[in-house]
Amino acid sequence: MAPPGPVDLPIERQTVTSLTRDAIRDRILRGGYPAGQPLRQDAIAEQLGVSRIPVREALRLLEAEGLVTFNPHRGAVVSTLSPAEIEELFELRAEIEADLLVRAMPHMTPAHLARADDILDTYEASLARGQVAGWGSLNWKFHSALYAPAGRPVTMGVVHRLHQHCDRYARMQLALTHGEQRAITEHRNILVAIRRRNATRAAALLRRHILGAGQALVAFLNAQQGGAAHAAPASTRRRSRPS
């Protein structure tokens, strides 16, 4: 007798789980569930009008994306990233994405460039209107449009996860430090180099763009943490020193 095949969730249950995952992910990325917040399955199920089962399955899927962490004592919590971890993520992005762009450029057609242009127009309009919620999605669409001609789906999956890891922090940095114009200028310069078929310059501009965004974000988070430390009462600061 043949061994039993893998057990799949029924299609309807898969759909509910996927929709639940998307709703929770959106709230995390928009800051509705801030970093470090416990994610209570009962409360989320009630908010979304579903049972606990799809919530539990959705949280496990989000754990695989790096947005949720399971703590032995607190259950599921929204993941937090230290400045050092963010720096590492952006360095990884810079290396992998620059390589993808170089691989993609020989296969780019006018249609690929037109799509990237259209996405960038929409992204810039969203930045100008301050529509923070859409920035991460549009930024990913623009970047992925540049890399898609490389035909490297596994690498694209890795890059997508890296974008998801730091999306909410990057949007926070853009919104609070007003880095929109810099992002617009750097994206446009990358496109100019691609149109001129200058792969070396395009990759260098892309690498500088990603690393610069990471450095600005780390500086912002360090400043925020420093401000919080200075704002704490002196007695609290004394108690927090190592003995």
Contacts in CASP RR format, 6 or more apart in sequence:
PFRMAT RR
TARGET T0000
AUTHOR 0000-0000-0000
METHOD contacts of the structure
MODEL  1
MAPPGPVDLPIERQTVTSLTRDAIRDRILRGGYPAGQPLRQDAIAEQLGV
SRIPVREALRLLEAEGLVTFNPHRGAVVSTLSPAEIEELFELRAEIEADL
LVRAMPHMTPAHLARADDILDTYEASLARGQVAGWGSLNWKFHSALYAPA
GRPVTMGVVHRLHQHCDRYARMQLALTHGEQRAITEHRNILVAIRRRNAT
RAAALLRRHILGAGQALVAFLNAQQGGAAHAAPASTRRRSRPS
8 14 0 8 1.000
9 17 0 8 1.000
9 57 0 8 1.000
13 53 0 8 1.000
13 54 0 8 1.000
16 50 0 8 1.000
16 54 0 8 1.000
17 54 0 8 1.000
17 57 0 8 1.000
17 58 0 8 1.000
17 61 0 8 1.000
18 58 0 8 1.000
19 54 0 8 1.000
20 48 0 8 1.000
20 50 0 8 1.000
20 54 0 8 1.000
20 55 0 8 1.000
20 57 0 8 1.000
20 58 0 8 1.000
21 57 0 8 1.000
21 58 0 8 1.000
21 61 0 8 1.000
21 62 0 8 1.000
23 48 0 8 1.000
24 33 0 8 1.000
24 39 0 8 1.000
24 44 0 8 1.000
24 48 0 8 1.000
24 55 0 8 1.000
24 58 0 8 1.000
24 59 0 8 1.000
24 62 0 8 1.000
25 62 0 8 1.000
25 65 0 8 1.000
25 67 0 8 1.000
25 164 0 8 1.000
26 133 0 8 1.000
27 33 0 8 1.000
28 62 0 8 1.000
28 67 0 8 1.000
28 68 0 8 1.000
28 78 0 8 1.000
28 168 0 8 1.000
29 67 0 8 1.000
29 133 0 8 1.000
29 136 0 8 1.000
29 164 0 8 1.000
29 167 0 8 1.000
29 168 0 8 1.000
29 171 0 8 1.000
30 132 0 8 1.000
30 133 0 8 1.000
30 168 0 8 1.000
31 168 0 8 1.000
33 39 0 8 1.000
33 78 0 8 1.000
34 78 0 8 1.000
35 78 0 8 1.000
35 79 0 8 1.000
35 80 0 8 1.000
35 81 0 8 1.000
35 168 0 8 1.000
36 77 0 8 1.000
36 78 0 8 1.000
36 79 0 8 1.000
36 80 0 8 1.000
37 77 0 8 1.000
37 78 0 8 1.000
38 74 0 8 1.000
38 75 0 8 1.000
38 76 0 8 1.000
38 77 0 8 1.000
39 59 0 8 1.000
39 68 0 8 1.000
39 75 0 8 1.000
39 76 0 8 1.000
39 77 0 8 1.000
39 78 0 8 1.000
41 52 0 8 1.000
41 55 0 8 1.000
41 56 0 8 1.000
41 59 0 8 1.000
41 76 0 8 1.000
42 52 0 8 1.000
44 55 0 8 1.000
45 51 0 8 1.000
45 52 0 8 1.000
45 55 0 8 1.000
48 55 0 8 1.000
59 68 0 8 1.000
59 70 0 8 1.000
59 76 0 8 1.000
62 68 0 8 1.000
63 69 0 8 1.000
63 70 0 8 1.000
63 76 0 8 1.000
65 161 0 8 1.000
65 164 0 8 1.000
65 165 0 8 1.000
66 79 0 8 1.000
66 161 0 8 1.000
66 164 0 8 1.000
66 165 0 8 1.000
67 78 0 8 1.000
67 79 0 8 1.000
67 164 0 8 1.000
67 165 0 8 1.000
68 76 0 8 1.000
68 77 0 8 1.000
68 78 0 8 1.000
68 79 0 8 1.000
69 76 0 8 1.000
69 77 0 8 1.000
69 78 0 8 1.000
69 79 0 8 1.000
70 76 0 8 1.000
70 77 0 8 1.000
71 77 0 8 1.000
79 165 0 8 1.000
81 89 0 8 1.000
81 165 0 8 1.000
81 166 0 8 1.000
81 169 0 8 1.000
83 218 0 8 1.000
83 221 0 8 1.000
83 222 0 8 1.000
83 225 0 8 1.000
86 166 0 8 1.000
86 169 0 8 1.000
86 214 0 8 1.000
86 217 0 8 1.000
86 218 0 8 1.000
86 221 0 8 1.000
87 214 0 8 1.000
87 215 0 8 1.000
87 218 0 8 1.000
89 162 0 8 1.000
89 165 0 8 1.000
89 166 0 8 1.000
90 166 0 8 1.000
90 210 0 8 1.000
90 211 0 8 1.000
90 212 0 8 1.000
90 213 0 8 1.000
90 214 0 8 1.000
90 215 0 8 1.000
90 217 0 8 1.000
91 211 0 8 1.000
92 162 0 8 1.000
93 159 0 8 1.000
93 162 0 8 1.000
93 163 0 8 1.000
93 210 0 8 1.000
94 206 0 8 1.000
94 207 0 8 1.000
94 210 0 8 1.000
94 211 0 8 1.000
95 207 0 8 1.000
96 155 0 8 1.000
96 158 0 8 1.000
96 159 0 8 1.000
96 162 0 8 1.000
97 143 0 8 1.000
97 147 0 8 1.000
97 159 0 8 1.000
97 206 0 8 1.000
97 207 0 8 1.000
97 210 0 8 1.000
98 203 0 8 1.000
98 204 0 8 1.000
98 206 0 8 1.000
98 207 0 8 1.000
99 203 0 8 1.000
100 146 0 8 1.000
100 147 0 8 1.000
100 150 0 8 1.000
100 152 0 8 1.000
100 155 0 8 1.000
100 156 0 8 1.000
100 159 0 8 1.000
101 146 0 8 1.000
101 147 0 8 1.000
101 150 0 8 1.000
101 194 0 8 1.000
101 199 0 8 1.000
101 202 0 8 1.000
101 203 0 8 1.000
101 206 0 8 1.000
102 199 0 8 1.000
102 202 0 8 1.000
102 203 0 8 1.000
103 150 0 8 1.000
103 151 0 8 1.000
103 152 0 8 1.000
104 146 0 8 1.000
104 147 0 8 1.000
104 148 0 8 1.000
104 149 0 8 1.000
104 150 0 8 1.000
104 151 0 8 1.000
105 149 0 8 1.000
105 194 0 8 1.000
105 197 0 8 1.000
105 199 0 8 1.000
105 202 0 8 1.000
107 149 0 8 1.000
107 150 0 8 1.000
107 151 0 8 1.000
108 149 0 8 1.000
108 194 0 8 1.000
109 149 0 8 1.000
112 145 0 8 1.000
112 146 0 8 1.000
112 148 0 8 1.000
112 149 0 8 1.000
113 191 0 8 1.000
113 194 0 8 1.000
113 195 0 8 1.000
115 145 0 8 1.000
116 142 0 8 1.000
116 145 0 8 1.000
116 146 0 8 1.000
116 191 0 8 1.000
117 191 0 8 1.000
119 138 0 8 1.000
119 141 0 8 1.000
119 142 0 8 1.000
119 145 0 8 1.000
120 142 0 8 1.000
120 187 0 8 1.000
120 188 0 8 1.000
120 191 0 8 1.000
122 138 0 8 1.000
123 135 0 8 1.000
123 138 0 8 1.000
123 139 0 8 1.000
123 141 0 8 1.000
123 142 0 8 1.000
123 187 0 8 1.000
124 184 0 8 1.000
126 134 0 8 1.000
126 135 0 8 1.000
126 138 0 8 1.000
127 135 0 8 1.000
127 174 0 8 1.000
127 180 0 8 1.000
127 183 0 8 1.000
127 184 0 8 1.000
128 180 0 8 1.000
130 175 0 8 1.000
130 180 0 8 1.000
132 171 0 8 1.000
132 174 0 8 1.000
132 175 0 8 1.000
135 170 0 8 1.000
135 171 0 8 1.000
135 174 0 8 1.000
136 163 0 8 1.000
136 167 0 8 1.000
136 170 0 8 1.000
136 171 0 8 1.000
139 163 0 8 1.000
139 170 0 8 1.000
139 183 0 8 1.000
140 160 0 8 1.000
140 163 0 8 1.000
140 167 0 8 1.000
142 187 0 8 1.000
143 159 0 8 1.000
143 163 0 8 1.000
144 156 0 8 1.000
144 159 0 8 1.000
144 160 0 8 1.000
146 190 0 8 1.000
146 194 0 8 1.000
147 156 0 8 1.000
147 159 0 8 1.000
148 156 0 8 1.000
150 156 0 8 1.000
166 217 0 8 1.000
169 217 0 8 1.000
169 221 0 8 1.000
170 213 0 8 1.000
170 214 0 8 1.000
170 217 0 8 1.000
172 220 0 8 1.000
173 179 0 8 1.000
173 213 0 8 1.000
173 216 0 8 1.000
173 217 0 8 1.000
173 220 0 8 1.000
174 180 0 8 1.000
174 183 0 8 1.000
176 220 0 8 1.000
177 216 0 8 1.000
177 220 0 8 1.000
179 216 0 8 1.000
183 209 0 8 1.000
183 213 0 8 1.000
186 205 0 8 1.000
186 208 0 8 1.000
186 209 0 8 1.000
187 209 0 8 1.000
189 205 0 8 1.000
190 202 0 8 1.000
190 205 0 8 1.000
190 206 0 8 1.000
190 209 0 8 1.000
193 201 0 8 1.000
193 202 0 8 1.000
193 205 0 8 1.000
194 202 0 8 1.000
229 237 0 8 1.000
232 240 0 8 1.000
END
